[in-house]
Amino acid sequence: MVLNNLIRSGLRRLLIRQREIKLENTIPILEHRFRSLKELGVYLHIPFCNQICPYCPYNKELYHADVAAKYASAVIREIDTYADMMGKIPVTSFYIGGGTPTTMLHSGLAKILDRIFDRFNMKCSIHMESHPNHLDAANLEAAVSMGVRYLSIGVEALQDRHLRTLKRPYNVREVIAAVNRAINKGFECVNADMIFAFPGQTYAEVEEAGRTLAAMHLDQIAAYPLFIFPYTQMGKKDRINRYKSAGILKRRKMLRILERIFYGAGFERTSAWAFTRKGIPKYCSLRFLSTLGWGPAEVLI
C-alpha cells in the first residue's frame, strides 16, 4: 500500500506537477475562451415531442412529464456549471429549439428560464419554436409570461393531404386558427415554418399555400424544401421509393413561385429561407456568433 501511494504520488508530480489531484466544477479551456468574448449567444434544446414526425432529423424523444421534470433539473445544473465561468459577458441571442419546446411550458421550462435570467447577463429577448397544437390561450399566455417575444410555429403544410404525409396531428383549418391566436397575442415577431416540394405536390398547391400565409398578418415566413435524411422514418422509406424527392429544378421553380408571392406582399429576404415584413425585427434560430448550447444539442462556442 505504501509503495502504491508513492508510485501514484510520483506519477502525479510527473504528469501534472502537483502533489494531489483537485476536482473542480470548471472547464479551463472554456474559461479561457469566455475571457476573450465580448458577447455570447445561448441555445436551449428541449428534446421532447408528443409524437415523432417521420421527416425530423433532430435530437428528440417522446414527452413524459416525469422525465421532463428531471431534464429541467439537469439543465439547471448544467447552467450553474457555466454561470461563474461566463461572468458578466452580455448574452445577445437566446434561442429555444427542439424537439418541441412548448411541451415543457408547464413542466420545468419556467424554472430553467428563471435560472438563466438570474445567473446570466441577459441582453435579449427569447426566440422559441412551438407546435400548433400547443397554442391555446393558456399556453400562449404562459409563453408571454416567461418572456418569449419571438415565436415560430411549425405550420409545415397547408393542404390536408400533405399534412397527412408528414403525420402532423391537425388539419389546415386548425393550424390557421392556431396561427391567428398567436398573431393576436402581441409577440414582436411571429414566424410560420412552411415546407414545400412534397412527394406529388403541384405548383398550384405551392402557390395556394404561399398566398394563404402571405394574406395572414404574419411577421415572417420561413419556406424551405422537404429534406429527407436517410436515418429518419421517411428517409428509410425513401430508399424503397415510397417518398420520391422532388428534383432540384422543380424545387427551384417552387421557390421562385413563393418568392414572387412574398415579395409582392411586402416581405423581404432576410436569410436563405426566411422572408420578413419590412421594418419588423426578424425571428432567427441561431445568430452567427459564439453560441453556448444547453441540453443534448450540437451547439458549442
N, C-alpha and C positions, 0 to 999 in steps of 0.2 A: 504493500500500500504506500509506504513512504517513497519507494522507488518510482511508483507510478505518478505520485504527486510531483516529484522532482522532474520527471520527464515532461509532464504536462506544463509545469511552470517554465521549463526551458523552451518548449515549443511556443508558448505564448510570447515570451520575450523575443524569440527569433522571428515570429511571424508578425506580431503587432506591436512589439516593443513596449508591452505593458505587463505588469505582474499579475493582473486579473482581468477577466472579461466583464464589462459592464453592459447590461442590456438596457437600452433606452428606446422610448417610443418616438424615434426620429429617423429620418431618412437623409443622411448627409448630402447625397448628390442632389436631392430636391431642394434642401435648404440653400445650397449654393446657387441653384438655378433660380429660386424665388428672389434672391437678393438682387439679381440682375434685371428683374421685371419692373416695368412702370405701370402695367395694368395686366389684368388676367380675366379670362372667361371661365365659367364653370358650366359643367353639363351634369345633370342628374338623370340617371337611367332608371325607369320603372319597368321591370321586366314582365309585368303581369297582363294577361288578356283574358276576357271571358270566353273566347274561343280562339283557335289558331287558324288564321287565314292562310289559304293554300299558296299564296304568292309571296308571303312575307319572309324576308331573309334575316330579320333582326333577332337579337337575343331576347327570348320570351318564354313564358310558361303559363299554364292555366292559373287563374286567380283563385286563391283561398285566403279568407280573412285572417286566419291564424298565422299563415306563412307571411302574409303582407305585414302584419304587426312585428314579427321577428325581423323581417327585412328592414323595416323602419329603424329598429333599434341598432341593427348592424351598420346601416348607413350613417346614423348619428355618431357611432363610434369612429367610423372612417373620417367623418367631417372633423371630429375633435382631434384626430391624428394630425391633420394638416393645418389646423387653425393657428397654432403657435408658430409654425414654420412660415406661414403666409404673412403674418403680421398685419400691417395696415395697407397692403397692396390693394388698390382700388379694383373691385370686380365690376367690369363694364359690360358684361354679357352673361346672361343666365338663361339657359335653355333646358327644358324638361322634356325628354323624349322617351320612347319605349320600343316594344310593348305599348301599353295603353296607360298613360299617367292618370287618367280620370278614374281608373279602377280603385285608386288609393285615396280618393277625395275624403273618404270617411274612415280610413283605416291606416293612418300614420303619416300621410303627406303633410298635413298641417304641422305636425311635430318636427318633421325634417326641415321645413321651411323656416319655422321659428328658430331652430338651432343655427341655420345658415345665416339668417339676418342678425342673430345675436353675436355670432363669432367672427363674421367677416365684414369687411368694409364695402358694403353693397352700394353701388352707384348706378343701378339699372333696374328696369322692370323685369318681370318674369314672362318668358315666352313658353307656351306649353301646348303640346299636342292633345287632342281629345277625340273621343268616339261619339258619333251622332246619337247613339242610344243612351248616352250618359248626360245629354244636355237638356234635362228637365229644369224647371225653375229653381228647385232647391240646389241642384248641383252647380248651376251657373252662379247662384248667389254664393255658394261655398268657394268656388274658384275666385270670384272677385274679392271675397273677404280675405283670401290668402295672398292677395297681391298680384294675381295674374292680370296682365293688361294686354297681352298679345296672345290670341288663341288661334290654333289651327285645327280645322275639322276634317277628318278623313272621309270626305264625301265619296270619292273614288269613281263612282259611275252615276249616270243619270238616265239610264234605261234599266228597267227591272231585269231584263234577260242578262245583262252584263253584271248586275249586282248578284244574280244567282251564280254566274260563272265564278265570281270572286268569293262566294259563300258569305256575303255580307248580310247580316240579320235584320234588314229593314228594306222598305221599298222606297221609290222615288218620292212619293207624297210625304212619307215620314221624314226623310232626310231633309227635304226642303223646309218642313216645319221646324226641324231642329236648328237648321242654319238661321232661319228667321228669328228664333228665340235668342240665339247668340248675338246676332246683329243688333237687336234691340236692347242688349244688356249694357251697352256703353263701353265696350272694350276699345282701346286705342286702335287696334287693328285686328280684324277677323279675316283669316285666310281659309280658303277651301282647297283641299287637295283633289285634283282630278286626274284620273288615269285615262289614257286613250290607247288605240291600237290593240284592242281586244281581239281574240280569235273571232273572225267573221264580222267584225264591226264595219259599218259602212261610213262613207264620207258624210252622208246625210245625218247619221246618228252623232258623229263628232260635232257637226255644225249645230245640231239641236242642243246638245249638252253645253257647248260653249255659249250659245245665245241665252240659255236658261240661267247660267251662272252670271253672265255679264249683265243681265237685266235685274239681278238682285242687288242689294246695297252692300255687297262685299267690298272690303278694302283691298283684298289681294286674292289672286288665284294662282295656284301652282299646278301647272299642267305638264305631265310627263308620260312617256310611253310605258306600257307594261314591260317590265324587265322580268324575265323568267330565269331564276337562279337554279342551277342543277340540283342543289340539295334541299329545295323546297318541295312541298307536295305537288305543286303544279309543274315544277321542273322535272320531277321524276316521270310524270305523265307525258310531258312534252317529248320525252325520249321515245315514246311509242306513238308520237304524232297525234295525241288527243288534243293538245294545245299547240297549234301551229302559230308561231310568232309571225307578226307582220314584218315584211321586208323593209329595209331602210328607206327605199323610195316612197313607199306607202306611208311610213311614219313621218317622213319629211313633209309630204303633202298634207297630212292631217294637222301637223304643227302649223303649217302656213295658214290653214283654214282658221285655226284658233288665234293665231297672231292677228289676222285681219279683223276678227271679231273683237278681240280685246283692245287693240289699238283704236278701233273705231268707237269703243265705249269709254275712252278716256283713260285707259291703263297705259303704263309704260313698262318696258322690260327692266327688271331690277336684278335678275340673275339668269342663269341658263334656262330655268323652267318657270320662274316667278314673274307675274305681271301685277304691278301695284298701281292703285289710283294715284294720279299726280297730287303731290302735296301731303300724302299720307305716310307716316313712318312705317317702314316695312316690317312684316313678321319675318324673322330669319331663324334658321335652325342653329347653325354654328358660324360665328364670325371667324374671319381669318386672323386670329391672334392666338397667343398661347392659351390653351384651354386645359383645365383640370377636370377629369371625369370621376364621378362617384357612382358606384354600383358596377354591375357586370357589363361595362361598355369598353370600347376600344379608343378612348379619347384621353390623351395624356399631354402634358406640356412637353 
